[in-house]
Amino acid sequence: MTVALRPRRPRSLRPSDALRSVGVFGAAIVVTLLAFLFTPLDGGLGFVVIAFAVFLALEYAMVRQTMDRKHAIDHLVSTLVYICAVLTALPLVLIVGTVVVKGLPGLSLNFFTKTLEGVDPSASSTVGGALHAITGTLTQVGFAVIVTVPFGILTAVYLTEIEGRFTGIVRLLVDAMSGIPSIVAGLFVYAIWVIGPGHGFSGFAASLALSILMLPTVARTTEEMLKLVDPSLREASLALGSPQWRTVGQVVLPTARAGIVTAVILGVARVAGETAPLLMTAFGNDKVISPAAAFHEPQSALPLFIFQQLAQDQRERAWTAALALIGLVLLLFMLARLVSRKARAR
């Protein structure tokens, strides 16, 4: 008779384990300091590597006193996972914390309600605001979404549902587009739109450059979402006599609605902070440009605003704009999560 063995879950770290790890970490630092004082060892990187190795060795030795070998190794691996998770999140926390600390003092109502039209570049950072840049970012990203989403979804549908003879070529092109440097996309639009037909700098030209960068993200993410749709739903629809186009439009796409929204938000987050394409397409403007005028007039945006303010040594205003840009992207992510939850509930 064969006895089925239940899989053993890795033991989670308890508060006492965390306190012991802190003590072991301090001991590892002391041991490493002594080693560097009485040996020829030198260098900051070497100190970090040796201290980490000593920490792992001491941690294993301490745990081994009260546990068997398997549990001690399991605890050591769990500790490594927690450390890696903290190290992964640390850069994000430092970046966001720095932007908040430096950008919060310049945050005021004027920043969201006034522009830099008529403001001297050497004026105080409290004079004027970034309304023109905020509206420019929303306009350009909005145009990019309108242009990109249909093409991205149709590309994903072709790759997952149609699977024609050109599927491999299309997937290769989408993958190649995902590696295009943003400045190359800006140069491309500059050549074929700005100076080619002579349309000049405009917010719409910036949207075209952002669309090129956004398309592969939307297409590939949507493709992965469509692959997660249960094949039985497709089979049931086809078995009831529905043609493929109706199955895709009324079964597959609504089922993957939450994933498609996430794909769009990821694409927006990918392009919302791009600066290089805007330098050669939008060019910048100190006044608010309406969506209709964005087709033929230069327009500002938050990334371009940050670049220009740093060039004019207006650092406080640039940090505040960076905080507004991060807040805008965070707001979009929260909106995507809300839409995804409603879609799942339906």
KOLKOL-974523 format. One line per field, with one value per residue (C-alpha): residue number from 1; chain; x, y, z negated. Coordinates in nm, 3 decimals, padded with zeros to 5 digits, m for minus. Example, Ala and Ser with C-alpha at 12.3 -4.5 7.8 and 13.67 -1.06 7.14 Angstrom:
<rodrens>
seq <- c(1	2)
mol <- c(A	A)
u <- c(01.230	01.367)
v <- c(m00.450	m00.106)
w <- c(m00.780	m00.714)
</rodrens>
This chain:
<rodrens>
seq <- c(1	2	3	4	5	6	7	8	9	10	11	12	13	14	15	16	17	18	19	20	21	22	23	24	25	26	27	28	29	30	31	32	33	34	35	36	37	38	39	40	41	42	43	44	45	46	47	48	49	50	51	52	53	54	55	56	57	58	59	60	61	62	63	64	65	66	67	68	69	70	71	72	73	74	75	76	77	78	79	80	81	82	83	84	85	86	87	88	89	90	91	92	93	94	95	96	97	98	99	100	101	102	103	104	105	106	107	108	109	110	111	112	113	114	115	116	117	118	119	120	121	122	123	124	125	126	127	128	129	130	131	132	133	134	135	136	137	138	139	140	141	142	143	144	145	146	147	148	149	150	151	152	153	154	155	156	157	158	159	160	161	162	163	164	165	166	167	168	169	170	171	172	173	174	175	176	177	178	179	180	181	182	183	184	185	186	187	188	189	190	191	192	193	194	195	196	197	198	199	200	201	202	203	204	205	206	207	208	209	210	211	212	213	214	215	216	217	218	219	220	221	222	223	224	225	226	227	228	229	230	231	232	233	234	235	236	237	238	239	240	241	242	243	244	245	246	247	248	249	250	251	252	253	254	255	256	257	258	259	260	261	262	263	264	265	266	267	268	269	270	271	272	273	274	275	276	277	278	279	280	281	282	283	284	285	286	287	288	289	290	291	292	293	294	295	296	297	298	299	300	301	302	303	304	305	306	307	308	309	310	311	312	313	314	315	316	317	318	319	320	321	322	323	324	325	326	327	328	329	330	331	332	333	334	335	336	337	338	339	340	341	342	343	344	345	346)
mol <- c(A	A	A	A	A	A	A	A	A	A	A	A	A	A	A	A	A	A	A	A	A	A	A	A	A	A	A	A	A	A	A	A	A	A	A	A	A	A	A	A	A	A	A	A	A	A	A	A	A	A	A	A	A	A	A	A	A	A	A	A	A	A	A	A	A	A	A	A	A	A	A	A	A	A	A	A	A	A	A	A	A	A	A	A	A	A	A	A	A	A	A	A	A	A	A	A	A	A	A	A	A	A	A	A	A	A	A	A	A	A	A	A	A	A	A	A	A	A	A	A	A	A	A	A	A	A	A	A	A	A	A	A	A	A	A	A	A	A	A	A	A	A	A	A	A	A	A	A	A	A	A	A	A	A	A	A	A	A	A	A	A	A	A	A	A	A	A	A	A	A	A	A	A	A	A	A	A	A	A	A	A	A	A	A	A	A	A	A	A	A	A	A	A	A	A	A	A	A	A	A	A	A	A	A	A	A	A	A	A	A	A	A	A	A	A	A	A	A	A	A	A	A	A	A	A	A	A	A	A	A	A	A	A	A	A	A	A	A	A	A	A	A	A	A	A	A	A	A	A	A	A	A	A	A	A	A	A	A	A	A	A	A	A	A	A	A	A	A	A	A	A	A	A	A	A	A	A	A	A	A	A	A	A	A	A	A	A	A	A	A	A	A	A	A	A	A	A	A	A	A	A	A	A	A	A	A	A	A	A	A	A	A	A	A	A	A	A	A	A	A	A	A	A	A	A	A	A	A	A	A	A	A	A	A	A	A	A	A	A	A	A	A	A	A	A	A)
u <- c(00.000	00.142	00.102	00.055	00.292	00.147	00.372	00.534	00.500	00.808	00.797	00.720	00.940	00.811	00.882	01.138	01.315	01.331	01.480	01.738	01.827	01.880	02.117	02.300	02.331	02.494	02.732	02.821	02.903	03.128	03.306	03.363	03.496	03.744	03.849	03.911	04.103	04.345	04.381	04.480	04.114	03.990	03.712	03.345	03.213	03.431	03.301	02.939	03.004	03.198	02.948	02.661	02.844	02.923	02.558	02.435	02.685	02.599	02.225	02.250	02.460	02.214	01.911	02.090	02.112	01.735	01.632	01.733	01.924	01.620	01.442	01.761	01.813	01.445	01.479	01.795	01.626	01.322	01.555	01.721	01.381	01.283	01.617	01.584	01.230	01.346	01.642	01.411	01.166	01.437	01.526	01.158	01.107	01.417	01.316	00.958	01.070	01.326	01.073	00.814	01.059	01.200	00.878	00.628	00.752	00.674	00.328	00.056	m00.269	m00.084	00.111	m00.212	m00.396	m00.132	00.116	00.460	00.329	00.499	00.705	01.074	01.297	01.492	01.176	01.108	00.982	00.662	00.570	00.360	00.264	00.253	m00.108	00.009	00.238	m00.028	m00.289	m00.026	00.059	m00.308	m00.373	m00.072	m00.124	m00.496	m00.423	m00.167	m00.423	m00.681	m00.428	m00.263	m00.539	m00.727	m00.407	m00.269	m00.586	m00.624	m00.260	m00.311	m00.629	m00.442	m00.160	m00.385	m00.711	m00.634	m00.281	m00.230	00.078	00.232	00.196	00.567	00.666	00.417	00.532	00.895	00.816	00.630	00.921	01.163	00.951	00.964	01.341	01.332	01.500	01.259	01.480	01.467	01.087	01.105	01.347	01.119	00.815	01.030	01.134	00.796	00.564	00.738	00.974	00.866	00.515	00.596	00.336	00.578	00.605	00.279	00.128	m00.015	00.334	00.439	00.139	00.252	00.597	00.443	00.213	00.513	00.657	00.323	00.207	00.432	00.348	m00.027	m00.007	00.208	00.033	m00.309	m00.185	m00.091	m00.428	m00.613	m00.413	m00.548	m00.909	m01.048	m01.050	m01.381	m01.551	m01.436	m01.537	m01.882	m01.944	m01.830	m02.036	m02.348	m02.289	m02.132	m01.876	m01.523	m01.555	m01.856	m01.682	m01.385	m01.596	m01.862	m01.683	m01.304	m01.255	m01.519	m01.369	m01.023	m01.152	m00.968	m00.639	m00.681	m00.737	m00.422	m00.234	m00.345	m00.243	00.097	00.139	00.047	00.292	00.557	00.528	00.404	00.757	00.931	01.124	01.347	01.063	00.897	01.207	01.181	00.804	00.616	00.902	00.726	00.499	00.431	00.057	m00.233	m00.302	m00.647	m00.680	m00.788	m00.491	m00.253	m00.264	m00.068	00.087	00.382	00.277	00.439	00.426	00.539	00.861	00.953	00.865	01.099	01.382	01.341	01.320	01.639	01.810	01.704	01.824	01.468	01.517	01.232	00.981	01.127	01.098	00.737	00.660	00.824	00.598	00.295	00.402	00.441	00.103	m00.056	00.085	m00.021	m00.372	m00.388	m00.279	m00.543	m00.804	m00.692	m00.724	m01.073	m01.183	m01.027	m01.215	m01.545	m01.476	m01.397	m01.713	m01.922)
v <- c(00.000	00.335	00.620	00.959	01.214	01.558	01.837	02.032	02.407	02.617	02.732	03.103	03.333	03.415	03.740	03.555	03.443	03.803	03.919	03.642	03.735	04.097	03.983	03.751	04.036	04.256	03.976	03.930	04.300	04.285	03.970	04.125	04.447	04.250	04.056	04.378	04.533	04.244	04.116	04.274	04.267	04.598	04.750	04.828	04.561	04.297	04.402	04.358	04.018	03.881	04.019	03.855	03.522	03.539	03.624	03.317	03.092	03.222	03.208	02.846	02.759	02.922	02.752	02.418	02.417	02.372	02.211	01.922	01.972	01.990	02.249	02.452	02.462	02.547	02.835	02.959	02.959	03.140	03.402	03.446	03.492	03.762	03.939	03.933	04.068	04.357	04.434	04.431	04.676	04.898	05.092	05.166	05.286	05.506	05.657	05.731	05.857	06.093	06.232	06.284	06.455	06.687	06.750	06.798	07.146	07.290	07.136	07.399	07.494	07.721	07.424	07.269	07.586	07.812	07.789	07.934	08.168	08.504	08.375	08.462	08.150	08.293	08.358	08.173	07.818	07.925	08.150	07.988	07.624	07.316	07.313	07.322	07.022	06.819	06.879	06.807	06.471	06.375	06.482	06.305	05.986	05.996	06.023	05.744	05.518	05.590	05.504	05.208	05.010	04.899	04.796	04.624	04.424	04.327	04.216	04.002	03.852	03.766	03.600	03.394	03.336	03.359	03.217	03.279	03.218	03.549	03.483	03.420	03.734	03.951	03.816	03.878	04.235	04.301	04.164	04.377	04.689	04.631	04.686	05.009	05.296	05.578	05.833	05.628	05.638	06.014	06.047	05.831	06.051	06.361	06.243	06.122	06.374	06.682	06.773	06.528	06.655	06.974	06.943	07.084	07.015	06.920	06.719	06.474	06.405	06.320	06.086	05.903	05.847	05.727	05.493	05.322	05.258	05.157	04.915	04.614	04.632	04.634	04.366	04.116	04.162	04.128	03.817	03.656	03.751	03.594	03.274	03.245	03.230	02.881	02.694	02.532	02.872	02.897	02.537	02.588	02.900	02.735	02.423	02.641	02.761	03.100	03.210	03.279	03.657	03.649	03.405	03.639	03.952	03.824	03.549	03.577	03.953	04.012	03.727	03.883	04.236	04.281	04.164	04.393	04.693	04.597	04.576	04.926	05.066	04.898	05.056	05.397	05.356	05.257	05.582	05.837	05.922	05.927	06.246	06.183	06.144	06.464	06.672	06.601	06.597	06.808	07.057	07.228	07.524	07.745	07.775	07.530	07.374	07.233	06.880	07.026	07.263	06.981	06.859	07.159	07.341	07.253	07.122	07.060	06.747	06.659	06.473	06.757	07.009	06.834	06.833	07.203	07.304	07.116	07.287	07.623	07.515	07.519	07.199	07.242	07.287	06.985	06.766	06.875	06.785	06.445	06.391	06.485	06.242	05.957	06.043	06.037	05.692	05.567	05.699	05.511	05.188	05.230	05.292	04.977	04.770	04.908	04.827	04.480	04.404	04.513	04.303	03.995	04.050	04.053)
w <- c(00.000	00.105	m00.138	00.027	m00.119	m00.176	m00.048	m00.328	m00.302	m00.384	m00.741	m00.769	m00.972	m01.319	m01.511	m01.723	m01.405	m01.284	m01.616	m01.605	m01.247	m01.351	m01.626	m01.388	m01.138	m01.403	m01.494	m01.126	m01.097	m01.404	m01.282	m00.939	m01.094	m01.301	m00.993	m00.800	m01.090	m01.145	m00.788	m00.453	m00.342	m00.199	00.012	m00.040	00.195	00.033	m00.309	m00.196	m00.036	m00.333	m00.586	m00.395	m00.380	m00.753	m00.824	m00.634	m00.808	m01.156	m01.083	m00.975	m01.280	m01.518	m01.365	m01.349	m01.728	m01.760	m01.429	m01.210	m00.887	m00.656	m00.869	m00.906	m00.529	m00.481	m00.728	m00.555	m00.215	m00.360	m00.504	m00.165	m00.001	m00.249	m00.205	00.175	00.151	m00.068	00.161	00.463	00.307	00.155	00.476	00.541	00.185	00.204	00.539	00.434	00.094	00.249	00.496	00.222	m00.015	00.251	00.443	00.161	00.052	00.397	00.418	00.410	00.577	00.820	00.951	01.082	01.187	01.346	01.632	01.704	01.973	01.920	01.624	01.629	01.622	01.328	01.120	00.798	00.823	00.645	00.939	01.210	01.235	01.455	01.575	01.938	01.881	01.700	01.970	02.234	02.082	02.055	02.415	02.564	02.368	02.453	02.825	02.793	02.626	02.898	03.169	02.998	02.825	03.140	03.318	03.007	02.943	03.310	03.319	03.009	03.157	03.477	03.283	03.055	03.243	03.615	03.619	03.990	04.199	04.090	03.716	03.668	03.860	03.671	03.333	03.433	03.534	03.210	03.010	03.212	03.152	02.777	02.793	02.995	02.805	02.737	02.908	03.229	03.221	03.180	03.473	03.688	03.624	03.664	04.010	04.141	03.974	03.837	04.122	04.394	04.480	04.289	04.014	03.759	03.389	03.220	02.941	03.193	03.326	02.971	02.944	03.258	03.106	02.781	02.976	03.134	02.789	02.638	02.909	02.827	02.456	02.523	02.792	02.602	02.269	02.434	02.614	02.283	02.135	02.429	02.387	02.031	02.150	02.095	02.430	02.335	02.369	02.729	02.798	02.647	02.853	03.176	03.096	03.070	03.425	03.357	03.617	03.503	03.519	03.286	03.051	03.027	02.991	02.751	02.556	02.563	02.537	02.264	02.062	02.086	02.026	01.696	01.847	02.148	01.921	01.733	02.064	02.157	01.818	01.845	02.187	02.048	01.762	02.017	02.213	01.957	01.844	02.182	02.254	02.558	02.814	02.690	02.751	03.126	03.161	02.901	02.850	02.558	02.492	02.189	02.243	02.231	02.571	02.641	02.785	03.120	03.134	03.036	03.397	03.522	03.224	02.999	02.661	02.327	02.109	01.759	01.863	02.099	01.829	01.585	01.839	01.917	01.551	01.471	01.765	01.614	01.267	01.128	00.931	00.682	00.963	01.143	00.830	00.785	01.147	01.093	00.792	01.000	01.273	01.024	00.874	01.219	01.298	00.953	01.013	01.343	01.174	00.904	01.174	01.355	01.037	00.979	01.335	01.309	00.988	01.140	01.450	01.238	01.032	01.351)
</rodrens>
